[in-house]
Amino acid sequence: MPYQFASRTAGLRSSAIRDLLKVTEMADMLSLAGGLPTPDSFPLPDLRREADRLLGEYGPRVVQYSATDGVVELRQWIADTSTTQLGRPVAVEGQIIVTHGSQQALDLLAKVLVDPGDVVVSESPAYLGAVQSLELFQPRFEVIPGDEHGMQVEVLAERLAAGLRPKLIYVVPNFHNPSGATMSLERRQQLAALADQYELLVVEDDPYGAIRFAGEALPPVASFSERVVHLSTFSKIVAPGFRVGWMIGPPEVMSWVARAKQAADLHTSTFAQLLLANVMAQPGWLDEQKARIVPMYRERCHALADALEASLGDRIRFHRPDGGMFLWSEFPQIADTTALLKAAVEEGVAFVPGNAFTIDQQPDNKARFSYSTLAPTQLGVAVERLTRAVDRLG
Ligand SMILES: Cc1ncc(COP(=O)(O)O)c(C=O)c1O
């Protein structure tokens, strides 16, 4: 008798990227496929010192169960930082939930908001992890096109005017994964205004905002409307293995999310939260960490972009991102980048074909290159290999 699974698993895709990581473990493979932060960015000496101090000075509390919405020291830091970032008061109680990475925030929001058939607005390409979280609850995706200035909010406005009523609108406004795009100020303001006008909920996912290496920081969508759940994480700026992120949102939404989190895991790791809270409490620590790591990503992004331009010329098109970890590109002479990936892997370089990030998964001529984990010289070699693969496809 075959195993019987819930009908909600029917459309659930496996992450093409995780499947690909198997290939990238092959000897001598240069991977532009993953999205891992560079290990050089992890502040290991500071983490080690605080871990020792925590276990010594705090005693058993650091390994005890703790509150579902997060330990108060961390929530206090989040409240202070977000009050400045959002330009409106964010309370320690009721508006903040510390999550097991932003990925859990996406899962919990999907759980408490989405019924089968509900409309969910997303860009395409979209962050695959968000699509996976949402897909389990069987929504109908309404795709709004994006460009180098983020989701085309003017198209969303037209569809709302025509009667579209989404349960949630998912956006990644800073250095989007995979497109690298940053949403313009006007579109952020327009999106917030639409949320207020139509009484909608926006989920603003911002894991990369602190990794800005060009241009001026823009205010979050959540600074223009309270109908926004704002997601952040320590994954890219400290280290992802702690699995600590957080969400800030309207108390009514957060109270349902807190109940869903109780059901999911009771709370996020007490030890990881206290460790991060203590590190953040050191004056100037985060600014110094950013000053140390942002130039690493800038240098790598430029190394990759320069090499692609020099080596492939008009056989590739892309916009240079202002931050983050991803360069999104188009190959005007190639119909399907899955075929290019096959040739590239034979040459010893991996990337993710564009259709892995689309809702319909139709073959396309796009590709995501991550420059985060390779040194500039390795990025040069990776582009030589990629160029040989492009040559082979004619
Ligand atoms: C857009 C986006 N959202 C969320 C996440 C998940 O991050 P976390 O490690 O905080 O769960 C990622 C990770 O790559 C991401 O790219």
The ligand as an SDF file (V2000), in Angstrom:
LIG
                    3D

 16 16  0  0  0  0  0  0  0  0999 V2000
   14.8940   36.6770    0.2700 C   0  0  0  0  0  0  0  0  0  0  0  0
   15.2210   35.7330    1.3860 C   0  0  0  0  0  0  0  0  0  0  0  0
   14.3620   35.6270    2.4100 N   0  0  0  0  0  0  0  0  0  0  0  0
   14.6070   34.8160    3.4390 C   0  0  0  0  0  0  0  0  0  0  0  0
   15.7440   34.0280    3.4750 C   0  0  0  0  0  0  0  0  0  0  0  0
   15.9400   33.0950    4.6450 C   0  0  0  0  0  0  0  0  0  0  0  0
   16.8480   33.6270    5.5350 O   0  0  0  0  0  0  0  0  0  0  0  0
   17.0500   33.0520    7.0010 P   0  0  0  0  0  0  0  0  0  0  0  0
   18.4120   32.4730    7.0390 O   0  0  0  0  0  0  0  0  0  0  0  0
   16.9230   34.2500    7.8890 O   0  0  0  0  0  0  0  0  0  0  0  0
   15.9810   32.0500    7.2610 O   0  0  0  0  0  0  0  0  0  0  0  0
   16.6780   34.0960    2.4380 C   0  0  0  0  0  0  0  0  0  0  0  0
   17.8860   33.2530    2.4470 C   0  0  0  0  0  0  0  0  0  0  0  0
   18.6240   33.1310    1.5300 O   0  0  0  0  0  0  0  0  0  0  0  0
   16.3930   34.9790    1.3610 C   0  0  0  0  0  0  0  0  0  0  0  0
   17.2340   35.0910    0.3200 O   0  0  0  0  0  0  0  0  0  0  0  0
  1  2  1  0
  2  3  1  0
  2 15  2  0
  3  4  2  0
  4  5  1  0
  5  6  1  0
  5 12  2  0
  6  7  1  0
  7  8  1  0
  8  9  2  0
  8 10  1  0
  8 11  1  0
 12 13  1  0
 12 15  1  0
 13 14  2  0
 15 16  1  0
M  END
$$$$
